[in-house]
């Protein structure tokens, strides 16, 4: 695998404007990492938020690390092997291999069966931990299932108070919100009962200091000097393909005053603010928040809007705050197929949303679509082209009199069915069919000016699908990828396992279906997994090594 190295970490550090400072000193030391490049990592609010949460906890030294090929922390260049904990936020399945790359760069054994208590505790949180942790489970000591605000303080306090690694893991394996492969899997790598995921509830959302926000502003991110603030958790929709809508619960919005406190804090270091959430436009006080941002002369952008939120009351203040582009996700051009997705929105409503954006001065539009949906026909695919052409005509009608036509950008993906959704047993389309459908759509959209369309890689979609619904056996494929094997060779070399997880799933055998929001039943000692022999040295020996 080719690793993009950071050419000058010190220059990147010097370019950062920080709201908090991290100290490497404490009773325990945690490396907070993201398994991708610095640019991608600092664009992730989840990574920035976990770093900030770690820094809040008393007597914990905090350093950062990324995929830069050095095996060291970012600011202080400490060897990752010297940390007590390596905490990864893994947001995307395709980043799982980078966890192994980072362990390799650090000289830390990939598998927990090969590590001793002198090695760091390897912890993984983020969406991948809750969607399906099984493919990564041979490498991870502890998975955090749910919200960092709840689980991270509990984890760090447990580490501080328990010097013996074996007792620590046994204790965490019995707690809600944690999945410990050593204790929660049997000898065949199958889960021993349900594990409970802990998400933020109303009482957590109501706390002023629980509004996630960037604490580092830098030009070296996807958003370039823009600070991010989360507006809500959950979603009012239950789209059949979407893991978030079925697992984060109903929409819960942070208080407008608490959000504005974050805005005021952040505006000391940047004039560019980005509001993100699954449903930004559904925040009940969004117009007031945007108005107050405009009074502060801030440049505001938002993540994708639900189509029902594309109204003048939202779009006008967005445009006045500097927004020139919005993103929506019709998913398909077919109304009947969209209804089967549990997204009952008409094409007429989508076109009205595009028109409203143009009238409010937002000239550019991005639209997301999915190919390979269950029951999809050629007419459904061609309806995507028809919807894009009608949207494009609206943009031409508004842009030509002004001498400036906005850009229409379509992003197309291939359905990757996710666990814990109505499509969790769905079959992915094969490579030949994917090529045919892409070709059909491409031909129907030739010749549109001011138009760009991104088509997906079927190979990458299948690789993601394998990791989404794979078992612990998928770890060998991750090891092959970490060793430099191509995705194509991996899919061919693991053909039977890949087909079992993607194009021929066994709906009666879903070993990954063991994570729930419901309280877990207590395990008796005789049903617990038989752990591998624990190394004899404790974390106290690890601390002696540092002294």
C-alpha positions as CSV (number, residue, x, y, z in Angstrom):
1,X,0.0,0.0,0.0
2,X,1.3,3.5,-0.9
3,X,1.3,5.7,2.2
4,X,1.1,9.5,1.7
5,X,3.7,10.9,4.0
6,X,3.4,14.2,5.7
7,X,6.3,16.3,4.2
8,X,6.6,18.7,7.1
9,X,4.6,17.9,10.3
10,X,6.0,20.9,12.0
11,X,4.8,23.2,9.3
12,X,1.3,21.7,9.6
13,X,1.4,22.2,13.4
14,X,2.6,25.8,13.0
15,X,-0.4,26.5,10.6
16,X,-2.9,25.3,13.2
17,X,-5.0,27.8,15.2
18,X,-6.1,26.0,18.4
19,X,-8.9,26.6,20.8
20,X,-7.3,24.2,23.3
21,X,-3.7,23.0,23.9
22,X,-2.9,19.4,24.4
23,X,-0.5,18.2,27.1
24,X,1.4,15.0,26.7
25,X,1.8,14.5,30.4
26,X,-0.5,12.5,32.7
27,X,-0.9,9.3,34.7
28,X,-1.7,7.6,31.4
29,X,-0.9,8.7,27.8
30,X,-3.4,8.3,25.0
31,X,-2.7,8.7,21.3
32,X,-5.8,9.8,19.5
33,X,-5.7,8.9,15.9
34,X,-7.4,8.8,12.6
35,X,-6.5,6.1,10.1
36,X,-6.0,8.4,7.1
37,X,-3.9,11.4,6.2
38,X,-3.7,14.6,8.2
39,X,-5.9,16.4,5.7
40,X,-8.7,13.9,6.0
41,X,-8.3,13.5,9.7
42,X,-8.6,17.2,10.5
43,X,-11.7,17.3,8.2
44,X,-13.4,14.8,10.6
45,X,-15.3,16.5,13.4
46,X,-15.5,13.1,15.1
47,X,-11.7,12.9,15.4
48,X,-11.4,16.5,16.6
49,X,-14.2,15.9,19.1
50,X,-12.6,12.8,20.6
51,X,-9.3,14.6,20.9
52,X,-11.1,17.4,22.8
53,X,-13.0,15.0,25.0
54,X,-9.7,13.2,25.9
55,X,-8.1,16.5,26.9
56,X,-10.9,17.2,29.3
57,X,-10.1,14.2,31.5
58,X,-7.8,14.9,34.4
59,X,-4.3,13.4,34.5
60,X,-4.4,12.1,30.9
61,X,-1.7,13.1,28.4
62,X,-3.0,13.5,24.9
63,X,-1.2,13.3,21.6
64,X,-2.4,12.9,18.0
65,X,-1.3,10.5,15.3
66,X,-2.2,9.9,11.6
67,X,-1.3,7.8,8.6
68,X,2.0,9.3,7.8
69,X,4.3,6.3,7.9
70,X,6.4,7.3,10.8
71,X,4.8,5.4,13.7
72,X,5.0,8.5,15.9
73,X,2.7,11.1,17.3
74,X,2.2,14.3,15.4
75,X,3.2,17.1,17.7
76,X,5.8,15.6,20.0
77,X,7.1,12.7,17.7
78,X,6.6,10.2,20.5
79,X,6.8,6.5,19.4
80,X,3.2,5.1,19.3
81,X,4.5,2.1,21.2
82,X,5.1,4.3,24.2
83,X,1.4,5.2,24.5
84,X,-0.8,3.4,27.0
85,X,-3.8,3.7,24.6
86,X,-4.1,4.1,20.9
87,X,-7.6,5.3,20.2
88,X,-8.7,5.1,16.6
89,X,-11.8,6.8,15.2
90,X,-12.8,4.7,12.1
91,X,-15.5,6.3,10.2
92,X,-15.3,4.4,6.9
93,X,-14.8,0.7,6.2
94,X,-12.0,1.3,3.7
95,X,-9.9,3.0,6.4
96,X,-9.8,-0.3,8.4
97,X,-6.6,-1.4,6.6
98,X,-4.9,1.8,7.7
99,X,-5.2,0.7,11.3
100,X,-2.9,-2.2,10.4
101,X,-0.6,0.1,8.5
102,X,-0.2,2.3,11.5
103,X,0.4,-0.6,13.8
104,X,3.1,-1.9,11.4
105,X,4.8,1.5,11.2
106,X,4.9,1.5,15.0
107,X,6.3,-2.0,15.4
108,X,3.2,-3.0,17.3
109,X,1.9,-6.6,16.5
110,X,-1.2,-6.5,14.4
111,X,-3.1,-9.2,16.4
112,X,-4.0,-8.9,20.0
113,X,-3.0,-12.5,20.5
114,X,0.6,-11.5,19.7
115,X,0.7,-8.4,21.9
116,X,1.7,-8.2,25.5
117,X,0.6,-5.8,28.3
118,X,3.7,-3.7,27.4
119,X,2.0,-2.8,24.1
120,X,-0.6,0.0,23.9
121,X,-4.2,-0.9,24.4
122,X,-5.7,-0.7,20.9
123,X,-9.2,0.9,20.9
124,X,-11.5,1.6,18.0
125,X,-14.6,3.7,18.0
126,X,-16.7,5.5,15.3
127,X,-19.3,4.1,12.9
128,X,-17.3,1.1,11.8
129,X,-17.1,-0.2,15.4
130,X,-20.9,-0.2,15.6
131,X,-21.7,-1.2,12.0
132,X,-19.6,-4.4,12.1
133,X,-16.5,-4.7,14.2
134,X,-15.8,-8.3,13.3
135,X,-13.4,-7.9,10.4
136,X,-11.1,-5.8,12.6
137,X,-11.6,-7.7,15.8
138,X,-8.4,-9.8,15.6
139,X,-6.4,-6.5,15.8
140,X,-8.5,-4.6,18.4
141,X,-8.5,-4.9,22.2
142,X,-11.6,-2.9,22.8
143,X,-14.3,-1.5,20.6
144,X,-16.4,1.5,21.8
145,X,-20.0,1.0,20.7
146,X,-21.7,4.4,20.7
147,X,-21.1,8.0,21.8
148,X,-17.6,9.1,22.9
149,X,-19.1,11.5,25.4
150,X,-20.4,8.5,27.3
151,X,-17.8,5.9,26.7
152,X,-14.5,7.7,26.5
153,X,-14.4,9.0,30.1
154,X,-15.5,5.6,31.4
155,X,-12.8,3.9,29.4
156,X,-10.0,6.2,30.5
157,X,-11.0,6.1,34.2
158,X,-11.0,2.3,34.0
159,X,-7.5,2.3,32.5
160,X,-6.3,4.7,35.2
161,X,-7.7,2.6,38.0
162,X,-6.8,-0.9,36.7
163,X,-3.1,-1.7,36.3
164,X,-3.7,-5.3,35.4
165,X,-4.5,-5.6,31.7
166,X,-6.4,-8.9,31.9
167,X,-8.6,-7.6,34.7
168,X,-9.2,-4.4,32.7
169,X,-10.4,-6.3,29.6
170,X,-12.5,-8.7,31.6
171,X,-14.2,-5.7,33.3
172,X,-14.9,-3.8,30.1
173,X,-16.2,-7.0,28.4
174,X,-19.1,-7.0,31.0
175,X,-20.0,-3.4,30.5
176,X,-22.6,-1.9,28.2
177,X,-21.0,0.0,25.3
178,X,-17.8,-2.1,25.0
179,X,-17.0,-5.0,22.8
180,X,-13.8,-6.9,23.8
181,X,-13.0,-9.6,21.3
182,X,-10.9,-11.6,23.7
183,X,-13.9,-12.1,26.0
184,X,-17.0,-11.4,23.8
185,X,-16.1,-13.9,20.9
186,X,-15.9,-17.6,21.1
187,X,-12.9,-19.6,19.8
188,X,-14.4,-19.6,16.3
189,X,-14.7,-15.8,16.2
190,X,-18.4,-15.7,16.6
191,X,-20.1,-13.3,19.1
192,X,-21.2,-14.6,22.5
193,X,-24.5,-12.9,22.9
194,X,-25.6,-9.3,22.3
195,X,-23.6,-6.2,23.0
196,X,-25.3,-2.9,23.8
197,X,-24.5,0.3,21.9
198,X,-24.9,3.5,24.0
199,X,-25.9,6.7,22.1
200,X,-26.6,10.2,23.3
201,X,-30.0,10.8,24.8
202,X,-31.9,14.0,25.5
203,X,-30.0,14.6,28.8
204,X,-26.7,14.4,26.9
205,X,-27.8,16.7,24.1
206,X,-29.0,19.3,26.6
207,X,-25.6,19.8,28.2
208,X,-23.9,23.0,26.8
209,X,-20.4,21.4,26.7
210,X,-21.7,18.4,24.7
211,X,-22.0,20.2,21.4
212,X,-19.3,18.8,19.2
213,X,-17.1,21.4,17.5
214,X,-13.7,21.8,15.9
215,X,-10.9,22.9,18.2
216,X,-8.3,23.2,15.5
217,X,-8.6,25.5,12.5
218,X,-6.2,24.9,9.6
219,X,-6.0,25.6,5.9
220,X,-4.9,21.9,5.4
221,X,-8.4,20.3,5.4
222,X,-11.1,19.6,2.9
223,X,-12.9,22.7,4.3
224,X,-9.9,25.1,4.4
225,X,-10.1,27.2,7.6
226,X,-13.7,26.4,8.3
227,X,-14.6,25.2,11.8
228,X,-17.3,22.6,12.1
229,X,-20.2,22.4,14.6
230,X,-22.7,19.6,14.9
231,X,-26.3,20.7,15.1
232,X,-28.2,17.5,15.9
233,X,-28.1,13.7,16.2
234,X,-30.4,11.2,14.6
235,X,-32.7,11.8,11.6
236,X,-36.5,12.3,11.1
237,X,-36.4,9.9,8.1
238,X,-35.9,6.1,8.0
239,X,-34.4,5.6,4.6
240,X,-34.1,1.8,4.0
241,X,-30.4,1.9,3.0
242,X,-29.2,4.3,5.8
243,X,-27.5,2.9,8.9
244,X,-27.5,6.3,10.6
245,X,-31.3,6.8,10.4
246,X,-32.0,3.4,11.9
247,X,-29.3,3.4,14.6
248,X,-28.9,7.0,15.9
249,X,-32.6,7.3,16.8
250,X,-35.0,10.1,16.3
251,X,-33.8,13.7,15.6
252,X,-32.4,15.4,18.7
253,X,-31.2,19.0,18.2
254,X,-28.7,20.9,20.3
255,X,-30.0,24.1,21.8
256,X,-29.6,27.2,19.7
257,X,-27.9,29.1,22.5
258,X,-25.4,26.4,23.0
259,X,-24.7,26.2,19.3
260,X,-24.1,30.0,19.2
261,X,-21.8,29.7,22.2
262,X,-19.7,27.4,20.0
263,X,-19.9,29.8,17.1
264,X,-18.7,32.7,19.3
265,X,-15.9,30.5,20.7
266,X,-14.8,29.5,17.2
267,X,-15.2,33.0,15.6
268,X,-12.1,34.0,17.6
269,X,-10.0,32.0,15.2
270,X,-12.0,31.9,12.0
271,X,-14.8,33.7,10.2
272,X,-15.8,30.5,8.4
273,X,-18.3,28.2,10.1
274,X,-19.8,24.9,8.9
275,X,-22.9,23.3,10.4
276,X,-23.1,19.6,10.0
277,X,-25.6,16.9,10.8
278,X,-27.8,14.2,9.2
279,X,-30.6,16.8,9.0
280,X,-29.1,20.3,9.4
281,X,-32.2,21.9,7.8
282,X,-34.5,20.3,10.3
283,X,-33.1,22.2,13.3
284,X,-36.1,24.1,14.7
285,X,-34.0,27.2,15.2
286,X,-31.9,27.1,12.1
287,X,-33.3,30.4,10.6
288,X,-32.5,32.2,13.9
289,X,-29.0,30.7,14.1
290,X,-28.2,31.7,10.5
291,X,-29.5,35.2,11.2
292,X,-27.3,35.6,14.2
293,X,-24.3,34.3,12.2
294,X,-25.1,36.9,9.5
295,X,-25.2,39.6,12.2
296,X,-21.6,38.5,13.1
297,X,-20.6,38.7,9.5
298,X,-19.6,35.0,9.3
299,X,-19.3,32.9,6.2
300,X,-21.6,29.9,6.8
301,X,-21.9,26.6,5.0
302,X,-24.0,23.5,5.7
303,X,-23.7,19.8,4.9
304,X,-26.4,18.2,2.8
305,X,-30.0,19.3,3.3
306,X,-33.0,17.1,3.4
307,X,-35.2,18.1,0.4
308,X,-38.2,19.2,2.7
309,X,-35.7,21.7,4.3
310,X,-35.0,23.4,1.0
311,X,-37.3,26.3,1.7
312,X,-36.7,30.1,1.4
313,X,-36.6,30.5,5.2
314,X,-33.5,28.3,5.3
315,X,-31.9,29.1,1.9
316,X,-32.2,32.9,2.0
317,X,-30.1,33.4,5.1
318,X,-27.7,30.7,3.9
319,X,-27.1,32.7,0.7
320,X,-26.8,35.9,2.6
321,X,-24.2,34.3,4.8
322,X,-22.1,33.4,1.8
323,X,-23.3,29.9,0.7
324,X,-23.2,29.4,-3.0
325,X,-23.8,25.7,-3.2
326,X,-26.1,23.2,-1.5
327,X,-26.3,19.4,-1.6
328,X,-29.4,17.2,-1.7
329,X,-29.9,13.4,-2.0
330,X,-32.9,12.3,-4.2
331,X,-31.2,8.9,-4.4
332,X,-33.2,8.0,-7.6
333,X,-35.2,9.8,-10.2
334,X,-38.1,7.3,-9.9
335,X,-40.8,8.4,-7.5
336,X,-42.1,4.8,-7.0
337,X,-38.6,3.5,-6.2
338,X,-38.0,6.5,-3.9
339,X,-41.2,5.6,-2.0
340,X,-39.9,2.1,-1.6
341,X,-36.8,3.6,0.0
342,X,-39.2,5.1,2.5
343,X,-38.4,8.5,1.1
344,X,-41.8,9.7,-0.2
345,X,-40.7,12.9,-2.0
346,X,-42.0,13.7,-5.5
347,X,-39.8,14.9,-8.4
348,X,-41.9,18.0,-8.4
349,X,-40.9,18.8,-4.9
350,X,-37.2,18.3,-5.8
351,X,-37.5,20.6,-8.8
352,X,-39.2,23.2,-6.6
353,X,-36.3,22.9,-4.2
354,X,-33.8,23.5,-7.0
355,X,-35.8,26.5,-8.1
356,X,-36.0,28.0,-4.6
357,X,-32.2,27.7,-4.3
358,X,-31.8,29.6,-7.5
359,X,-34.2,32.3,-6.5
360,X,-32.3,32.7,-3.2
361,X,-29.0,33.2,-4.9
362,X,-27.5,29.7,-4.4
363,X,-26.4,29.0,-7.9
364,X,-24.6,25.6,-7.6
365,X,-26.3,22.3,-6.7
366,X,-25.0,18.8,-5.9
367,X,-27.3,15.8,-6.1
368,X,-26.6,12.3,-4.8
369,X,-27.9,9.1,-6.4
370,X,-27.6,5.3,-5.8
371,X,-27.4,2.6,-8.4
372,X,-28.2,-1.0,-7.6
373,X,-31.2,-0.5,-5.3
374,X,-33.4,-3.6,-4.9
375,X,-36.0,-3.7,-7.7
376,X,-34.3,-1.1,-9.8
377,X,-35.2,-1.1,-13.5
378,X,-33.7,0.6,-16.6
379,X,-36.6,3.0,-16.5
380,X,-35.6,3.9,-12.9
381,X,-32.0,4.6,-14.1
382,X,-33.2,6.7,-17.0
383,X,-35.4,8.7,-14.6
384,X,-32.2,9.8,-12.9
385,X,-31.1,11.4,-16.2
386,X,-34.6,13.0,-16.7
387,X,-34.5,14.5,-13.2
388,X,-31.0,15.9,-13.7
389,X,-31.9,17.3,-17.1
390,X,-35.0,19.0,-15.7
391,X,-32.9,20.4,-12.8
392,X,-30.3,21.6,-15.3
393,X,-32.9,23.4,-17.3
394,X,-34.1,25.3,-14.2
395,X,-30.5,26.4,-13.6
396,X,-30.2,27.5,-17.2
397,X,-33.4,29.5,-17.0
398,X,-32.2,31.4,-14.0
399,X,-28.5,31.7,-15.0
400,X,-28.6,32.8,-18.6
401,X,-30.4,36.2,-18.0
402,X,-27.7,36.9,-15.4
403,X,-24.9,35.8,-17.7
404,X,-23.8,33.2,-15.1
405,X,-25.1,29.6,-15.0
406,X,-24.5,27.6,-11.9
407,X,-22.8,24.2,-11.8
408,X,-24.8,21.0,-11.4
409,X,-22.8,18.1,-9.9
410,X,-24.1,14.6,-9.6
411,X,-22.5,12.0,-7.4
412,X,-23.5,8.4,-8.1
413,X,-22.7,5.5,-5.8
414,X,-23.4,1.7,-5.8
415,X,-25.6,0.4,-3.0
416,X,-23.6,-1.1,-0.2
417,X,-26.1,-2.8,2.1
418,X,-25.5,-2.1,5.8
419,X,-26.2,-4.2,8.8
420,X,-29.2,-3.1,11.0
421,X,-31.1,-1.7,8.0
422,X,-34.0,-3.1,6.0
423,X,-31.5,-3.7,3.2
424,X,-29.1,-5.7,5.4
425,X,-29.8,-8.9,3.5
426,X,-29.8,-7.3,0.0
427,X,-27.6,-8.5,-2.8
428,X,-25.1,-6.2,-4.5
429,X,-25.1,-5.9,-8.3
430,X,-22.2,-7.7,-9.9
431,X,-19.4,-5.9,-12.0
432,X,-21.0,-6.6,-15.4
433,X,-24.4,-5.3,-14.3
434,X,-22.8,-2.2,-12.7
435,X,-20.9,-1.4,-15.9
436,X,-24.1,-1.7,-17.9
437,X,-26.1,0.5,-15.6
438,X,-23.4,3.2,-15.5
439,X,-23.1,3.1,-19.3
440,X,-26.9,3.5,-19.6
441,X,-26.9,6.6,-17.4
442,X,-23.8,8.1,-18.9
443,X,-25.2,7.9,-22.4
444,X,-28.4,9.6,-21.3
445,X,-26.5,12.6,-19.9
446,X,-24.1,13.5,-22.7
447,X,-23.9,17.0,-23.8
448,X,-25.0,18.9,-20.7
449,X,-23.0,22.1,-20.2
450,X,-22.0,23.2,-16.6
451,X,-22.5,19.6,-15.5
452,X,-20.3,17.1,-13.9
453,X,-21.0,13.5,-12.8
454,X,-18.9,11.2,-10.7
455,X,-19.3,7.5,-11.2
456,X,-18.3,4.9,-8.7
457,X,-15.8,2.0,-8.7
458,X,-17.7,-1.2,-8.4
459,X,-14.5,-2.9,-7.1
460,X,-14.2,-0.5,-4.2
461,X,-18.0,-0.8,-3.5
462,X,-17.7,-4.6,-3.2
463,X,-14.6,-4.3,-1.0
464,X,-16.5,-2.0,1.3
465,X,-19.5,-4.3,1.1
466,X,-17.3,-7.2,2.1
467,X,-16.0,-5.3,5.2
468,X,-19.6,-4.1,6.0
469,X,-21.0,-7.7,6.3
470,X,-17.9,-9.8,6.7
471,X,-16.9,-12.0,9.6
472,X,-13.6,-12.3,11.5
473,X,-12.3,-14.3,8.5
474,X,-12.2,-11.0,6.6
475,X,-9.2,-10.0,8.7
476,X,-6.9,-12.0,6.5
477,X,-8.1,-10.0,3.5
478,X,-7.3,-6.8,5.5
479,X,-3.8,-8.2,6.1
480,X,-3.3,-8.9,2.4
481,X,-4.3,-5.3,1.6
482,X,-2.0,-3.9,4.3
483,X,0.8,-6.0,2.7
484,X,0.2,-4.2,-0.6
485,X,-2.1,-6.6,-2.5
486,X,-4.5,-4.9,-4.9
487,X,-8.3,-4.8,-4.2
488,X,-8.8,-6.8,-7.4
489,X,-6.4,-9.6,-6.3
490,X,-8.0,-9.6,-2.8
491,X,-11.6,-10.0,-4.2
492,X,-10.4,-12.8,-6.4
493,X,-8.4,-14.5,-3.7
494,X,-11.2,-14.4,-1.2
495,X,-13.9,-15.0,-3.8
496,X,-16.1,-17.3,-1.7
497,X,-16.1,-15.1,1.4
498,X,-16.7,-12.0,-0.7
499,X,-19.6,-13.5,-2.4
500,X,-21.1,-14.7,0.9
501,X,-21.0,-11.1,2.2
502,X,-22.0,-9.2,-1.0
503,X,-23.7,-10.9,-3.9
504,X,-24.9,-14.1,-2.2
505,X,-25.6,-13.2,1.5
506,X,-27.0,-15.8,3.8
507,X,-29.9,-14.0,5.4
508,X,-30.2,-16.7,8.1
509,X,-26.6,-16.5,9.2
510,X,-25.6,-12.9,10.1
511,X,-22.9,-13.2,12.8
512,X,-22.4,-9.5,12.8
513,X,-26.0,-8.9,14.0
514,X,-25.1,-8.8,17.7
515,X,-25.1,-5.1,18.5
516,X,-28.3,-3.6,20.0
517,X,-29.5,-0.5,21.7
518,X,-31.4,-2.7,24.2
519,X,-29.9,-3.6,27.6
520,X,-27.8,-6.8,27.3
521,X,-28.5,-9.9,29.3
522,X,-25.9,-10.8,31.9
523,X,-23.5,-13.5,30.8
524,X,-22.8,-16.3,33.2
525,X,-19.2,-17.4,33.7
526,X,-19.7,-20.7,31.9
527,X,-20.9,-19.0,28.7
528,X,-18.0,-16.6,28.5
529,X,-15.4,-16.9,25.8
530,X,-12.2,-18.7,26.8
531,X,-9.6,-16.0,26.5
532,X,-6.2,-16.6,25.0
533,X,-3.4,-16.9,27.7
534,X,-2.7,-13.4,29.0
535,X,0.9,-12.2,29.1
536,X,2.2,-12.0,32.6
537,X,3.5,-8.5,32.7
538,X,1.1,-5.7,33.7
539,X,0.7,-2.1,32.7
540,X,2.8,-1.3,35.7
541,X,5.7,-2.9,33.8
542,X,4.9,-0.7,30.8
543,X,5.1,2.3,33.0
544,X,8.4,1.2,34.3
545,X,9.6,0.9,30.8
546,X,9.0,4.6,30.3
547,X,10.7,5.7,33.5
